[in-house]
Amino acid sequence: MNNVRTVTSGDGTPIAYRRSGDGPPVILVGGALNTAESEAPLAKLLAPRFDVITYDRRGRGASGESGPYAVERETEDLAALLDAAGGSASVYGVSSGAALVLEATAAGLPIAQFALYEPPYATDPAALPGNAAYRERLTDLLARGRRGEAVELFLSLVGMVPEMIARMRRSPMWPDLAALAHTLAYDNAVLGPGLIPADRLATIRTRAMVVDGGASPPPLRAAARAVARALPRGRHRTLTGQTHEVAPHVLAPVLEEFFAA
């Protein structure tokens, strides 16, 4: 079934989600500037084998938001979805969504197993001043209502060249991206100071797989390997030729194999 449903999170916020397919439940957690629609192509490929749940993280799409943002509230959102899935599920998270999955698992949510794609942590403390400068600039732009500039700032951070950003600003998708600008602060909050929280990850005993793309920037690839090493039951996998924008048809068989094991 592809109709939109809602669950109510711990603070009363409605979280919109969709279900498709049949089989063991799998929840997909999107990254920055993503909605449930962003994960729809991957969900379609997994649906023949799994009961796939995609959702709009709070403040995005058809989901609401209540009060000041806190990572704990997003963890509660995922807890409500796990309850809707039957009490437990496998979970996949991409980018900042991967960091959210780690936070939720460390908090004790009933996640049966999880897979991550390129959680965007830093492995070098030298990157922290740059992270702090980004956070300060992002906060300022959002406070002044400069949503488009906030999106531009984020796209620059992830390595998009000015010419490509200019083309995106002229594209039909730009208003939708600008509408999600305030959630960039939420993604940043999920990452905390920015370094891999190795001590926290060491407490996670859940079976896990961390995936990176063979053509992704070296810092993202290094972070994926480091996260896998920090997880007691973590394994690492590289998808040859893939970038941070991983192709669903390449990723889906890898997730299917891992979640079905």
C-alpha positions as protocol buffer text, in pm:
chain_id: "A"
residue {
  index: 1
  type: MET
  ca { x: 0 y: 0 z: 0 }
}
residue {
  index: 2
  type: ASN
  ca { x: 135 y: 342 z: -94 }
}
residue {
  index: 3
  type: ASN
  ca { x: -111 y: 572 z: 81 }
}
residue {
  index: 4
  type: VAL
  ca { x: 23 y: 820 z: 335 }
}
residue {
  index: 5
  type: ARG
  ca { x: -33 y: 724 z: 697 }
}
residue {
  index: 6
  type: THR
  ca { x: 69 y: 894 z: 1019 }
}
residue {
  index: 7
  type: VAL
  ca { x: 199 y: 791 z: 1358 }
}
residue {
  index: 8
  type: THR
  ca { x: 211 y: 1017 z: 1661 }
}
residue {
  index: 9
  type: SER
  ca { x: 554 y: 1071 z: 1813 }
}
residue {
  index: 10
  type: GLY
  ca { x: 624 y: 1105 z: 2184 }
}
residue {
  index: 11
  type: ASP
  ca { x: 571 y: 1482 z: 2189 }
}
residue {
  index: 12
  type: GLY
  ca { x: 250 y: 1463 z: 1987 }
}
residue {
  index: 13
  type: THR
  ca { x: 408 y: 1541 z: 1648 }
}
residue {
  index: 14
  type: PRO
  ca { x: 243 y: 1362 z: 1352 }
}
residue {
  index: 15
  type: ILE
  ca { x: 497 y: 1175 z: 1140 }
}
residue {
  index: 16
  type: ALA
  ca { x: 389 y: 1087 z: 786 }
}
residue {
  index: 17
  type: TYR
  ca { x: 497 y: 758 z: 634 }
}
residue {
  index: 18
  type: ARG
  ca { x: 428 y: 516 z: 351 }
}
residue {
  index: 19
  type: ARG
  ca { x: 445 y: 137 z: 337 }
}
residue {
  index: 20
  type: SER
  ca { x: 502 y: -83 z: 35 }
}
residue {
  index: 21
  type: GLY
  ca { x: 577 y: -447 z: -22 }
}
residue {
  index: 22
  type: ASP
  ca { x: 546 y: -754 z: 194 }
}
residue {
  index: 23
  type: GLY
  ca { x: 790 y: -935 z: 420 }
}
residue {
  index: 24
  type: PRO
  ca { x: 1011 y: -841 z: 716 }
}
residue {
  index: 25
  type: PRO
  ca { x: 989 y: -467 z: 793 }
}
residue {
  index: 26
  type: VAL
  ca { x: 1264 y: -229 z: 682 }
}
residue {
  index: 27
  type: ILE
  ca { x: 1260 y: 144 z: 764 }
}
residue {
  index: 28
  type: LEU
  ca { x: 1450 y: 388 z: 538 }
}
residue {
  index: 29
  type: VAL
  ca { x: 1587 y: 705 z: 700 }
}
residue {
  index: 30
  type: GLY
  ca { x: 1677 y: 987 z: 461 }
}
residue {
  index: 31
  type: GLY
  ca { x: 1952 y: 1245 z: 486 }
}
residue {
  index: 32
  type: ALA
  ca { x: 1974 y: 1620 z: 442 }
}
residue {
  index: 33
  type: LEU
  ca { x: 1713 y: 1780 z: 213 }
}
residue {
  index: 34
  type: ASN
  ca { x: 1544 y: 1439 z: 176 }
}
residue {
  index: 35
  type: THR
  ca { x: 1180 y: 1345 z: 219 }
}
residue {
  index: 36
  type: ALA
  ca { x: 1005 y: 1009 z: 191 }
}
residue {
  index: 37
  type: GLU
  ca { x: 982 y: 1073 z: -182 }
}
residue {
  index: 38
  type: SER
  ca { x: 1362 y: 1079 z: -202 }
}
residue {
  index: 39
  type: GLU
  ca { x: 1376 y: 718 z: -83 }
}
residue {
  index: 40
  type: ALA
  ca { x: 1089 y: 598 z: -305 }
}
residue {
  index: 41
  type: PRO
  ca { x: 1313 y: 450 z: -581 }
}
residue {
  index: 42
  type: LEU
  ca { x: 1506 y: 239 z: -329 }
}
residue {
  index: 43
  type: ALA
  ca { x: 1182 y: 139 z: -155 }
}
residue {
  index: 44
  type: LYS
  ca { x: 1038 y: 16 z: -486 }
}
residue {
  index: 45
  type: LEU
  ca { x: 1339 y: -208 z: -543 }
}
residue {
  index: 46
  type: LEU
  ca { x: 1323 y: -354 z: -191 }
}
residue {
  index: 47
  type: ALA
  ca { x: 944 y: -399 z: -183 }
}
residue {
  index: 48
  type: PRO
  ca { x: 939 y: -744 z: -352 }
}
residue {
  index: 49
  type: ARG
  ca { x: 1126 y: -884 z: -50 }
}
residue {
  index: 50
  type: PHE
  ca { x: 1041 y: -651 z: 241 }
}
residue {
  index: 51
  type: ASP
  ca { x: 767 y: -443 z: 401 }
}
residue {
  index: 52
  type: VAL
  ca { x: 937 y: -108 z: 335 }
}
residue {
  index: 53
  type: ILE
  ca { x: 857 y: 204 z: 536 }
}
residue {
  index: 54
  type: THR
  ca { x: 966 y: 547 z: 414 }
}
residue {
  index: 55
  type: TYR
  ca { x: 886 y: 861 z: 610 }
}
residue {
  index: 56
  type: ASP
  ca { x: 918 y: 1237 z: 621 }
}
residue {
  index: 57
  type: ARG
  ca { x: 1148 y: 1325 z: 907 }
}
residue {
  index: 58
  type: ARG
  ca { x: 1000 y: 1592 z: 1132 }
}
residue {
  index: 59
  type: GLY
  ca { x: 972 y: 1934 z: 978 }
}
residue {
  index: 60
  type: ARG
  ca { x: 970 y: 1788 z: 627 }
}
residue {
  index: 61
  type: GLY
  ca { x: 698 y: 1702 z: 377 }
}
residue {
  index: 62
  type: ALA
  ca { x: 373 y: 1598 z: 542 }
}
residue {
  index: 63
  type: SER
  ca { x: 522 y: 1553 z: 890 }
}
residue {
  index: 64
  type: GLY
  ca { x: 483 y: 1815 z: 1160 }
}
residue {
  index: 65
  type: GLU
  ca { x: 715 y: 1949 z: 1425 }
}
residue {
  index: 66
  type: SER
  ca { x: 652 y: 2066 z: 1779 }
}
residue {
  index: 67
  type: GLY
  ca { x: 862 y: 2294 z: 1995 }
}
residue {
  index: 68
  type: PRO
  ca { x: 1240 y: 2338 z: 1981 }
}
residue {
  index: 69
  type: TYR
  ca { x: 1431 y: 2074 z: 1788 }
}
residue {
  index: 70
  type: ALA
  ca { x: 1620 y: 1803 z: 1976 }
}
residue {
  index: 71
  type: VAL
  ca { x: 1781 y: 1485 z: 1848 }
}
residue {
  index: 72
  type: GLU
  ca { x: 1587 y: 1296 z: 2114 }
}
residue {
  index: 73
  type: ARG
  ca { x: 1262 y: 1399 z: 1943 }
}
residue {
  index: 74
  type: GLU
  ca { x: 1380 y: 1246 z: 1615 }
}
residue {
  index: 75
  type: THR
  ca { x: 1470 y: 930 z: 1804 }
}
residue {
  index: 76
  type: GLU
  ca { x: 1115 y: 923 z: 1940 }
}
residue {
  index: 77
  type: ASP
  ca { x: 984 y: 961 z: 1584 }
}
residue {
  index: 78
  type: LEU
  ca { x: 1175 y: 650 z: 1481 }
}
residue {
  index: 79
  type: ALA
  ca { x: 1051 y: 468 z: 1791 }
}
residue {
  index: 80
  type: ALA
  ca { x: 692 y: 539 z: 1685 }
}
residue {
  index: 81
  type: LEU
  ca { x: 762 y: 399 z: 1340 }
}
residue {
  index: 82
  type: LEU
  ca { x: 922 y: 88 z: 1486 }
}
residue {
  index: 83
  type: ASP
  ca { x: 607 y: 38 z: 1691 }
}
residue {
  index: 84
  type: ALA
  ca { x: 396 y: 76 z: 1376 }
}
residue {
  index: 85
  type: ALA
  ca { x: 619 y: -180 z: 1205 }
}
residue {
  index: 86
  type: GLY
  ca { x: 535 y: -437 z: 1470 }
}
residue {
  index: 87
  type: GLY
  ca { x: 780 y: -353 z: 1746 }
}
residue {
  index: 88
  type: SER
  ca { x: 1110 y: -403 z: 1566 }
}
residue {
  index: 89
  type: ALA
  ca { x: 1259 y: -364 z: 1218 }
}
residue {
  index: 90
  type: SER
  ca { x: 1575 y: -350 z: 1015 }
}
residue {
  index: 91
  type: VAL
  ca { x: 1677 y: 10 z: 945 }
}
residue {
  index: 92
  type: TYR
  ca { x: 1877 y: 178 z: 669 }
}
residue {
  index: 93
  type: GLY
  ca { x: 2008 y: 534 z: 701 }
}
residue {
  index: 94
  type: VAL
  ca { x: 2189 y: 753 z: 450 }
}
residue {
  index: 95
  type: SER
  ca { x: 2425 y: 1042 z: 533 }
}
residue {
  index: 96
  type: SER
  ca { x: 2286 y: 1238 z: 832 }
}
residue {
  index: 97
  type: GLY
  ca { x: 2009 y: 978 z: 844 }
}
residue {
  index: 98
  type: ALA
  ca { x: 2282 y: 723 z: 912 }
}
residue {
  index: 99
  type: ALA
  ca { x: 2396 y: 929 z: 1210 }
}
residue {
  index: 100
  type: LEU
  ca { x: 2035 y: 938 z: 1333 }
}
residue {
  index: 101
  type: VAL
  ca { x: 2015 y: 559 z: 1310 }
}
residue {
  index: 102
  type: LEU
  ca { x: 2329 y: 532 z: 1521 }
}
residue {
  index: 103
  type: GLU
  ca { x: 2187 y: 768 z: 1782 }
}
residue {
  index: 104
  type: ALA
  ca { x: 1860 y: 576 z: 1793 }
}
residue {
  index: 105
  type: THR
  ca { x: 2030 y: 238 z: 1824 }
}
residue {
  index: 106
  type: ALA
  ca { x: 2261 y: 365 z: 2099 }
}
residue {
  index: 107
  type: ALA
  ca { x: 1954 y: 496 z: 2282 }
}
residue {
  index: 108
  type: GLY
  ca { x: 1817 y: 142 z: 2295 }
}
residue {
  index: 109
  type: LEU
  ca { x: 1550 y: 140 z: 2025 }
}
residue {
  index: 110
  type: PRO
  ca { x: 1447 y: -210 z: 1908 }
}
residue {
  index: 111
  type: ILE
  ca { x: 1641 y: -203 z: 1581 }
}
residue {
  index: 112
  type: ALA
  ca { x: 1704 y: -561 z: 1472 }
}
residue {
  index: 113
  type: GLN
  ca { x: 1997 y: -472 z: 1244 }
}
residue {
  index: 114
  type: PHE
  ca { x: 2100 y: -167 z: 1050 }
}
residue {
  index: 115
  type: ALA
  ca { x: 2287 y: -57 z: 740 }
}
residue {
  index: 116
  type: LEU
  ca { x: 2439 y: 286 z: 685 }
}
residue {
  index: 117
  type: TYR
  ca { x: 2558 y: 472 z: 380 }
}
residue {
  index: 118
  type: GLU
  ca { x: 2838 y: 724 z: 434 }
}
residue {
  index: 119
  type: PRO
  ca { x: 2760 y: 880 z: 774 }
}
residue {
  index: 120
  type: PRO
  ca { x: 2925 y: 1224 z: 727 }
}
residue {
  index: 121
  type: TYR
  ca { x: 3138 y: 1239 z: 1038 }
}
residue {
  index: 122
  type: ALA
  ca { x: 3486 y: 1389 z: 1044 }
}
residue {
  index: 123
  type: THR
  ca { x: 3782 y: 1167 z: 1129 }
}
residue {
  index: 124
  type: ASP
  ca { x: 4030 y: 1454 z: 1165 }
}
residue {
  index: 125
  type: PRO
  ca { x: 3994 y: 1704 z: 1454 }
}
residue {
  index: 126
  type: ALA
  ca { x: 4138 y: 1966 z: 1220 }
}
residue {
  index: 127
  type: ALA
  ca { x: 3798 y: 1972 z: 1048 }
}
residue {
  index: 128
  type: LEU
  ca { x: 3615 y: 2089 z: 1361 }
}
residue {
  index: 129
  type: PRO
  ca { x: 3677 y: 2465 z: 1321 }
}
residue {
  index: 130
  type: GLY
  ca { x: 3527 y: 2443 z: 973 }
}
residue {
  index: 131
  type: ASN
  ca { x: 3226 y: 2255 z: 1112 }
}
residue {
  index: 132
  type: ALA
  ca { x: 3177 y: 2526 z: 1376 }
}
residue {
  index: 133
  type: ALA
  ca { x: 3200 y: 2802 z: 1116 }
}
residue {
  index: 134
  type: TYR
  ca { x: 2939 y: 2627 z: 901 }
}
residue {
  index: 135
  type: ARG
  ca { x: 2706 y: 2589 z: 1199 }
}
residue {
  index: 136
  type: GLU
  ca { x: 2741 y: 2957 z: 1290 }
}
residue {
  index: 137
  type: ARG
  ca { x: 2679 y: 3075 z: 934 }
}
residue {
  index: 138
  type: LEU
  ca { x: 2384 y: 2839 z: 888 }
}
residue {
  index: 139
  type: THR
  ca { x: 2225 y: 2956 z: 1212 }
}
residue {
  index: 140
  type: ASP
  ca { x: 2263 y: 3319 z: 1106 }
}
residue {
  index: 141
  type: LEU
  ca { x: 2111 y: 3264 z: 760 }
}
residue {
  index: 142
  type: LEU
  ca { x: 1814 y: 3073 z: 895 }
}
residue {
  index: 143
  type: ALA
  ca { x: 1753 y: 3333 z: 1166 }
}
residue {
  index: 144
  type: ARG
  ca { x: 1733 y: 3600 z: 894 }
}
residue {
  index: 145
  type: GLY
  ca { x: 1505 y: 3392 z: 675 }
}
residue {
  index: 146
  type: ARG
  ca { x: 1769 y: 3350 z: 402 }
}
residue {
  index: 147
  type: ARG
  ca { x: 1655 y: 2998 z: 317 }
}
residue {
  index: 148
  type: GLY
  ca { x: 1799 y: 2986 z: -34 }
}
residue {
  index: 149
  type: GLU
  ca { x: 2138 y: 3102 z: 89 }
}
residue {
  index: 150
  type: ALA
  ca { x: 2128 y: 2836 z: 361 }
}
residue {
  index: 151
  type: VAL
  ca { x: 2075 y: 2568 z: 97 }
}
residue {
  index: 152
  type: GLU
  ca { x: 2358 y: 2714 z: -111 }
}
residue {
  index: 153
  type: LEU
  ca { x: 2584 y: 2707 z: 194 }
}
residue {
  index: 154
  type: PHE
  ca { x: 2509 y: 2339 z: 251 }
}
residue {
  index: 155
  type: LEU
  ca { x: 2559 y: 2248 z: -114 }
}
residue {
  index: 156
  type: SER
  ca { x: 2895 y: 2427 z: -110 }
}
residue {
  index: 157
  type: LEU
  ca { x: 2991 y: 2236 z: 205 }
}
residue {
  index: 158
  type: VAL
  ca { x: 2931 y: 1902 z: 35 }
}
residue {
  index: 159
  type: GLY
  ca { x: 3147 y: 2002 z: -260 }
}
residue {
  index: 160
  type: MET
  ca { x: 2903 y: 2125 z: -523 }
}
residue {
  index: 161
  type: VAL
  ca { x: 3064 y: 2378 z: -755 }
}
residue {
  index: 162
  type: PRO
  ca { x: 2909 y: 2727 z: -792 }
}
residue {
  index: 163
  type: GLU
  ca { x: 2804 y: 2666 z: -1153 }
}
residue {
  index: 164
  type: MET
  ca { x: 2601 y: 2360 z: -1055 }
}
residue {
  index: 165
  type: ILE
  ca { x: 2443 y: 2542 z: -760 }
}
residue {
  index: 166
  type: ALA
  ca { x: 2343 y: 2824 z: -997 }
}
residue {
  index: 167
  type: ARG
  ca { x: 2176 y: 2573 z: -1228 }
}
residue {
  index: 168
  type: MET
  ca { x: 1991 y: 2419 z: -935 }
}
residue {
  index: 169
  type: ARG
  ca { x: 1863 y: 2762 z: -830 }
}
residue {
  index: 170
  type: ARG
  ca { x: 1702 y: 2796 z: -1173 }
}
residue {
  index: 171
  type: SER
  ca { x: 1549 y: 2448 z: -1164 }
}
residue {
  index: 172
  type: PRO
  ca { x: 1190 y: 2357 z: -1064 }
}
residue {
  index: 173
  type: MET
  ca { x: 1321 y: 2166 z: -760 }
}
residue {
  index: 174
  type: TRP
  ca { x: 1467 y: 2474 z: -591 }
}
residue {
  index: 175
  type: PRO
  ca { x: 1150 y: 2587 z: -404 }
}
residue {
  index: 176
  type: ASP
  ca { x: 1120 y: 2239 z: -253 }
}
residue {
  index: 177
  type: LEU
  ca { x: 1481 y: 2248 z: -136 }
}
residue {
  index: 178
  type: ALA
  ca { x: 1438 y: 2597 z: 11 }
}
residue {
  index: 179
  type: ALA
  ca { x: 1130 y: 2474 z: 199 }
}
residue {
  index: 180
  type: LEU
  ca { x: 1353 y: 2221 z: 375 }
}
residue {
  index: 181
  type: ALA
  ca { x: 1630 y: 2468 z: 459 }
}
residue {
  index: 182
  type: HIS
  ca { x: 1549 y: 2488 z: 832 }
}
residue {
  index: 183
  type: THR
  ca { x: 1602 y: 2112 z: 865 }
}
residue {
  index: 184
  type: LEU
  ca { x: 1969 y: 2152 z: 772 }
}
residue {
  index: 185
  type: ALA
  ca { x: 2016 y: 2268 z: 1131 }
}
residue {
  index: 186
  type: TYR
  ca { x: 1854 y: 1945 z: 1248 }
}
residue {
  index: 187
  type: ASP
  ca { x: 2093 y: 1735 z: 1039 }
}
residue {
  index: 188
  type: ASN
  ca { x: 2384 y: 1928 z: 1185 }
}
residue {
  index: 189
  type: ALA
  ca { x: 2257 y: 1868 z: 1537 }
}
residue {
  index: 190
  type: VAL
  ca { x: 2236 y: 1492 z: 1476 }
}
residue {
  index: 191
  type: LEU
  ca { x: 2609 y: 1493 z: 1398 }
}
residue {
  index: 192
  type: GLY
  ca { x: 2693 y: 1661 z: 1728 }
}
residue {
  index: 193
  type: PRO
  ca { x: 3043 y: 1814 z: 1734 }
}
residue {
  index: 194
  type: GLY
  ca { x: 3117 y: 1632 z: 1409 }
}
residue {
  index: 195
  type: LEU
  ca { x: 3373 y: 1370 z: 1506 }
}
residue {
  index: 196
  type: ILE
  ca { x: 3286 y: 1000 z: 1510 }
}
residue {
  index: 197
  type: PRO
  ca { x: 3142 y: 925 z: 1860 }
}
residue {
  index: 198
  type: ALA
  ca { x: 3355 y: 611 z: 1895 }
}
residue {
  index: 199
  type: ASP
  ca { x: 3285 y: 554 z: 2264 }
}
residue {
  index: 200
  type: ARG
  ca { x: 2910 y: 570 z: 2204 }
}
residue {
  index: 201
  type: LEU
  ca { x: 2932 y: 342 z: 1903 }
}
residue {
  index: 202
  type: ALA
  ca { x: 3126 y: 87 z: 2108 }
}
residue {
  index: 203
  type: THR
  ca { x: 2814 y: 34 z: 2319 }
}
residue {
  index: 204
  type: ILE
  ca { x: 2606 y: -77 z: 2018 }
}
residue {
  index: 205
  type: ARG
  ca { x: 2586 y: -456 z: 1994 }
}
residue {
  index: 206
  type: THR
  ca { x: 2349 y: -463 z: 1696 }
}
residue {
  index: 207
  type: ARG
  ca { x: 2452 y: -632 z: 1373 }
}
residue {
  index: 208
  type: ALA
  ca { x: 2557 y: -356 z: 1132 }
}
residue {
  index: 209
  type: MET
  ca { x: 2693 y: -283 z: 786 }
}
residue {
  index: 210
  type: VAL
  ca { x: 2852 y: 47 z: 681 }
}
residue {
  index: 211
  type: VAL
  ca { x: 2874 y: 115 z: 309 }
}
residue {
  index: 212
  type: ASP
  ca { x: 3065 y: 373 z: 107 }
}
residue {
  index: 213
  type: GLY
  ca { x: 3108 y: 454 z: -260 }
}
residue {
  index: 214
  type: GLY
  ca { x: 3438 y: 384 z: -431 }
}
residue {
  index: 215
  type: ALA
  ca { x: 3421 y: 722 z: -608 }
}
residue {
  index: 216
  type: SER
  ca { x: 3313 y: 923 z: -302 }
}
residue {
  index: 217
  type: PRO
  ca { x: 3542 y: 1188 z: -147 }
}
residue {
  index: 218
  type: PRO
  ca { x: 3819 y: 1036 z: 69 }
}
residue {
  index: 219
  type: PRO
  ca { x: 3688 y: 1190 z: 396 }
}
residue {
  index: 220
  type: LEU
  ca { x: 3351 y: 1018 z: 355 }
}
residue {
  index: 221
  type: ARG
  ca { x: 3516 y: 687 z: 275 }
}
residue {
  index: 222
  type: ALA
  ca { x: 3747 y: 718 z: 576 }
}
residue {
  index: 223
  type: ALA
  ca { x: 3450 y: 793 z: 801 }
}
residue {
  index: 224
  type: ALA
  ca { x: 3262 y: 486 z: 679 }
}
residue {
  index: 225
  type: ARG
  ca { x: 3556 y: 260 z: 753 }
}
residue {
  index: 226
  type: ALA
  ca { x: 3609 y: 419 z: 1095 }
}
residue {
  index: 227
  type: VAL
  ca { x: 3243 y: 383 z: 1192 }
}
residue {
  index: 228
  type: ALA
  ca { x: 3247 y: 17 z: 1090 }
}
residue {
  index: 229
  type: ARG
  ca { x: 3557 y: -40 z: 1304 }
}
residue {
  index: 230
  type: ALA
  ca { x: 3399 y: 133 z: 1603 }
}
residue {
  index: 231
  type: LEU
  ca { x: 3087 y: -87 z: 1595 }
}
residue {
  index: 232
  type: PRO
  ca { x: 3144 y: -420 z: 1775 }
}
residue {
  index: 233
  type: ARG
  ca { x: 2941 y: -608 z: 1512 }
}
residue {
  index: 234
  type: GLY
  ca { x: 3012 y: -374 z: 1221 }
}
residue {
  index: 235
  type: ARG
  ca { x: 3126 y: -474 z: 876 }
}
residue {
  index: 236
  type: HIS
  ca { x: 3233 y: -251 z: 588 }
}
residue {
  index: 237
  type: ARG
  ca { x: 3144 y: -266 z: 220 }
}
residue {
  index: 238
  type: THR
  ca { x: 3251 y: -48 z: -74 }
}
residue {
  index: 239
  type: LEU
  ca { x: 3037 y: -9 z: -386 }
}
residue {
  index: 240
  type: THR
  ca { x: 3273 y: 36 z: -681 }
}
residue {
  index: 241
  type: GLY
  ca { x: 3213 y: 350 z: -884 }
}
residue {
  index: 242
  type: GLN
  ca { x: 2946 y: 494 z: -655 }
}
residue {
  index: 243
  type: THR
  ca { x: 2943 y: 844 z: -506 }
}
residue {
  index: 244
  type: HIS
  ca { x: 2753 y: 995 z: -212 }
}
residue {
  index: 245
  type: GLU
  ca { x: 2450 y: 997 z: -445 }
}
residue {
  index: 246
  type: VAL
  ca { x: 2440 y: 618 z: -455 }
}
residue {
  index: 247
  type: ALA
  ca { x: 2239 y: 452 z: -732 }
}
residue {
  index: 248
  type: PRO
  ca { x: 1938 y: 266 z: -585 }
}
residue {
  index: 249
  type: HIS
  ca { x: 1976 y: -27 z: -826 }
}
residue {
  index: 250
  type: VAL
  ca { x: 2335 y: -80 z: -705 }
}
residue {
  index: 251
  type: LEU
  ca { x: 2255 y: -42 z: -336 }
}
residue {
  index: 252
  type: ALA
  ca { x: 1934 y: -247 z: -321 }
}
residue {
  index: 253
  type: PRO
  ca { x: 2089 y: -593 z: -375 }
}
residue {
  index: 254
  type: VAL
  ca { x: 2349 y: -522 z: -108 }
}
residue {
  index: 255
  type: LEU
  ca { x: 2082 y: -423 z: 144 }
}
residue {
  index: 256
  type: GLU
  ca { x: 1865 y: -719 z: 48 }
}
residue {
  index: 257
  type: GLU
  ca { x: 2150 y: -962 z: 105 }
}
residue {
  index: 258
  type: PHE
  ca { x: 2240 y: -811 z: 441 }
}
residue {
  index: 259
  type: PHE
  ca { x: 1886 y: -776 z: 578 }
}
residue {
  index: 260
  type: ALA
  ca { x: 1783 y: -1124 z: 465 }
}
residue {
  index: 261
  type: ALA
  ca { x: 2081 y: -1299 z: 625 }
}
